[in-house]
């Protein structure tokens, strides 16, 4: 009958709409339709290992502010933002962070307690001090975020990275642009650790002013310190 036929058409349309919207949600959450996922720190001493119950992170809006929904710490290939003058600890092994947004804060710092990779670090003014506690921080320059997080982070951009403290002989800063492209660092690097340069890098601060470094390794890239070329042997 015409009524049964009409009902069948309506049910078919509902099913099609449900399937399409579900697929869109799935694609968006996987990053296919959307952008890199991200969170914003909402409390001091936030850590990558936090779950949502710790209440140290929130989901982030397109304008780059907390939306009031608690979240866990940043996962692999996520970005994160400082919302205030916090210390944040990178305590998950081999976590890959696409970008860090210092925003308009004056952060206390980022503590590297496990080997960590960071794509870009940007700021609206103040720089992010980093302490590497016997582990490694790799700057890989990934084309981080054309983001719906209130900020964009182009590849190989570390304008938000400040002074780096190498805490111990095994603490290592690795510069290895994926592009590869030249990475420029503005801050000082101090402590008794290791700098490994695998792609071109310019370090505009001082190195080892308080504590001499244990090793500087320069591979195929060219490293400069205040414009002077650093020549070293890869060990």
N, C-alpha and C positions, 0 to 999 in steps of 0.2 A: 504494500500500500504506500501512497505518497508519504504518510506520516512516518512509517517505519523507515522508508528510504531517507527522509530528512534527518531522522534520529541517528541513523548510521553515519551520515555525512558529518553531523555535529560531533559524534564520538570520535570519528577519524581525525577531524580537525584538532580536537582537544589532545589526542594522543600525539599528533604531529607537533603541536606547539610545546607540549611537555618535553618531548624528545629533543627538540631544537634548543629549548631553554636550558635543559639539563646539560646538553653537550656544550653550550656556551659557557655555563658555569664551570664545567670540568676543564675546558680549554683555558679559561681565564685563570683558574687556580693553578694550572700547570705552567702558566707563563706564556702560553701560545698566543692568546689574545691580549693578555695583560702585560704587565711589566714585572721586573724583578721584585720579589716579595721583600717586605721590610718591616721593621719594628722601631719603636722609639723608647729610649730608656726614661723611666719615670721616677726612679729612686737612686740614691747614691749606693755604691757598692753592688750595682747590678752585675751579673755574670752571664756568660754565654750559656752556662749549664742550667740556668734558672728555668723552671716550668712556670706555667701561667699562675699557679697558686702562690708563687713567691711574690707576685704583685710588683715586680720591678720593671716590667716592660708592658707596653700597650701596642695594639695595632695602630697603624699610622694612616692619616687621611691624605687625600691628594694635595692638601695645602701644607702637609708636613707637620701636623700636630697630632697629639694623642687623641684617639676617639673614645677613650674610656673603657675599651674592651681589653682586659688583661691578656697578655700573650707570653709565650716562652721566649727565651733568648734567641738571637738570630741563628738561623740554620744555614746550611751550605748554600752559597750563591744568593744570599740575602744581603740587603743593605741595612744600616741602622743609623739612627740620629740621636745626638745628645739633646735633651730638653733643658738641661740645667748644668751647673758646674759639678759634674760627677766624676768619680773614679769607676771605671768599668774594667772587668777582668775577663780576658780571653782564656778560658779554662777548659776548652773542648779540643781534643787532639785533632790537628789537621783541618780545622775549620777554615773554610774559604769565604771571605767577606767581599762582596763586589764593591762596596763603597761605604765610607763613614762620613757622615755630615756633622761637623762640629757646630754648624749653624751660628747663632749669635752668642754662644756660651763662652765661658772661660773654663774649660774642662780641667779637672785636677790631673787626669791622665788616663791612659790605657795600659793595663798591665798584661804582658804577654806571658802567661803561665803554661801554655802549651803551644806547640808549633802552629803558626797561624799564617794565612795568606790574605793580603788585602789588595784590592784592585785600585782604589783611589781614595784620597782623603781631601775633602773640601771644607771651606769655612767662609763665614761672612766677616771674618776679622781676626779672631784669636787662634792660636795654634795649639795642636794637641800634643802634649808631651807623652812619650812612650817609654816604658821600662820593659826590657826583655830579660826575664828571670831564668837564665840558663837554658832557654829554648831558642827557636828561630822565628823571625818575622820576615816573610818574603813579600816584597813589593813587586807584583807581577803586571801592574798597569792594565789590567783587563778593562775593556770598554764597558765600564761598570754599569751605569744607570742612565737611561733616558727616562727619568723616573716620574712616576705618579706619586712621589713622596714629598713633593714640595721642593725638590732640587734635582738638578742634572749633574752628573759626574762624568766628564769625558775621560777617555783613556789616558793613562800615564800622568795623571794630575795629582800631585801631592802637596798642593799649596796650603793645605790645612795641617800638614805634619810639622811638628816642632822639634824640640830637642829629643834625642834618643839616648837612653842610658843602657849600656850593655852590662847586665848584672851577672858578672862571673865569666870565667874563661871560656865556657861553652856557649855563652849567649851570642847569637849570630844574627846580623842583618844581611839579608840576601836581596840583591837588586837584580831582577831578571824580568824585564819587560817581555810580555808575550808577543808584542807587535812584530819585531822589537823596535822600541823607540827610546829616545833619551829621557831619563828620569832625573829631575832636578829636586834636590833637597835643600831647604833653607836653614834648617836647624843645626845645632852642634851634635856631635856623636862622641860619647865619653864612656868610660868603663873599660874593663880589661878583657873584652871579648873579641869577636871576629867580624870583619866586614868582607863579604864576598860579592864582587861585581861581575855579573855574567853578561850584561848588556850595558850600553853607554849610560853614564851617570855623571852628574855634576853636583858636587857637595859644596855648598856656599858657606857653610859654617866651619867651625874648627873641629879637628879630630884629636881625641886623646889629650885634651888640654889639662885635665886633672889626673886621669889615670891612663897610662899608655895602653894601646890596644895590643892584644896578643898577636893577631895576624890580620893582614889585609891581602885578600886574594883578588887578582884581576884576571879575568879570562879573556875572551875574544873582544869584549867591549872595551871602550876607552873611559877611564875614570879621571875626573879633574877635581882638584881641590882649590877653590878660589881662583880658578882659571889655569892653574898649573897642572900638568898631566901627572897622574900617579902611575908609576910603573912598579909592578910587583909580579912575583912568580906565583902561579897557582900551585897550591900544595894539595 
